Amino acid sequence: MDDLKQKYLGQIADAGDEAVLEAIRLSAVGKKGEVALKMRELGKMTPEERQVAGPALNALKDEINSALAAKKAALADTALDARLREEWLDVTLPARSRRQGTIHPISQVTEEVTAIFAEMGFSVAEGPRIDTDWYNFDALNIPGHHPARAEMDTFYMHRAEGDNRPPHVLRTHTSPVQIRSMETMGAPMRIICPGGVYRADYDQTHTPMFHQVEGLAIDQDISMANLKWVLEEFVKAFFEVDGVDLRFRASHFPFTEPSAEVDIRCSWEGGKLNVGEGDDWLEILGSGMVHPKVLKAGGIDPESWQGFAFGMGIDRIAMLKYGIPDLRAFFDSDLRWLRHYGFASLDQPTLHGGLSR
């Protein structure tokens, strides 16, 4: 055993890589290794001889395994040291601006909107982009004959023959998130729901996928006056102006009653939008008081609670604020366009530090 010990401990010490070390392990303590063969000889010994040879063989096996583990760790440390010497980076090198990424206008405007409403106590709620038609239509008081439910306007998911599950759609608005939030959070609540939505449309101002942000506030004494104040504060902060005139026009949405489309006073000079001045009006969003049937679908008693809701296109307000002429360019993956309209990667929008560059 002393000869085996000296033999293998010496080989382990001289091993230059893990492949050699593994070969030594198999030769020494593998199933057919020399120590294993010695173990098999215990059966031929007398009980007195086994009492001496057994513990000695186990001690030898443990010592060889410990030496193997220590050598393996040493080889790993040596390999890591060599790699660290070869792979290095001079962190004092100047930044290469042409390699810096930029934030997409959609991401930037989403962060701007979130920052503004966070100051007014709104939290962000999210939901699935593929949802049942109940959440997307029925719970929002949209009847079965409504044009929005036609396949020419809405993307329905394929259903196998015999599939009895409710139809699923690519959500056409982020309003299903409002229903899900009512179910889980109850009242009172103040949330905004930003995210991607889908409709079968494609031209200069429409794409099959675009982005919306919707807001919902529910309490016991909320009125249209609260809605007007919230929207005024948002428009002033988003367009970074001191004053703004809003015009509410009566409209109809199945999920709100009364409903109103909201215009802002503006002027156009040289193709640039100036908010809060001039004689022109520009429609930017839809709003209204939440319909009692929608509250009931979300599990909230309309006799005790009421609320307001609003929704606007993130892509649209991004185009207005930053002078982007074509909505389709948002999805073209053109790096030249992104370098022109993109934002610095560390430009985190805040109301106090400034929303945009």
C-alpha positions, 0 to 999 in steps of 0.5 A: 500500500505504501508503494501504491500511495507513493506512486499515485500521489507522485503522478497526481503532483506531476499531472499537467491537465485535467485529462491526465488527472482523470486517467490517474483517477481511473487507474487508481480508484476507478472500478477497475483501478488498483485500489479497487482490485485490492479491495476485492482481495479482502474476501480471501483474507482472514477476519484478523487480516481484514481488520487491518487491511480494510481500514488501511485501504479505505484510508488510502482511497480517501487520501488519493481522492483528496489529492485528486480534488486538490490538484483539480482545483489547482489546475482550475485556478492556474487555467483561470489565471492564464485566461485572465492574463490573456483576456483583458480590457483597458477601461480607461479607453475613451467611449466609442459613441458610434457603438452606443445604443439608443432608446427607441421613441416608444420606450422613451415616451412610455417612460415619460408617461409613466413618470408623469402619472406616477407623480399623480399616484397612478401605478402601472398594471400589465396583462397578457397580449393574448386574451379571451374575447370575454376580457377584450370585448364582453366585459367592456360592454362591447356587444357581439354585433359591434364592428370591432369584433369582426375578423376584418378588424381583430386578429383571432387565434386559430381554434382546432376543430372541437376546441370548446375553449372561449375564443382568444384574440390579440388584444385590440386595446389595453382595456382588458388589463383594467378588468383584470386589475379590478378583479385582483385589486378591487376599489379604490384604485388608480392605474395606467396600462401601457402596452402593445395592441393589435388591429388589422390596419396598415397605412401612414398613421396605422400599423397592425401592432401599435402601443396604447396607454390607458388610465383608470381611477375608481373611488366613491366621489370621482367625477368628470372634473377629476378626469379633466384635471388629470388630463390637463396636468398630463398634457402640460407635463408631457408637452412641457408647456405652462398652460393648455386648453382642452376641449371635450367633445361628446362621443360614444364608447361602449365602456364609458358613459358619458364619453368624450373625445379630448382635443388640445389647442395648438398651432402648426408652424413650419410643420412643428406642433405648438401646444397651448397656443393658436386657433387649431384643435387636435384630437389626442385621446378618448375618455369618460366615466366608467360604464356601470356594466364594466365595473360590475364585470370587474367585480366592483359594485357600481352602486358604491363606486364610480370612476373615470378612464382614458386611453391614447396611442403612445405612438401617436403622441410620440409622433406629435411631440418629436415630429415623426411623420410616419408611424410605419417607421417605428417598426422598420428596424432602420438603425439610421432612423433610430440614431436620428430619433433615439434617446441616450441610453442613460436619459431617464425621464423624470418630472424634476430632471426633465422628460426629454432631451 
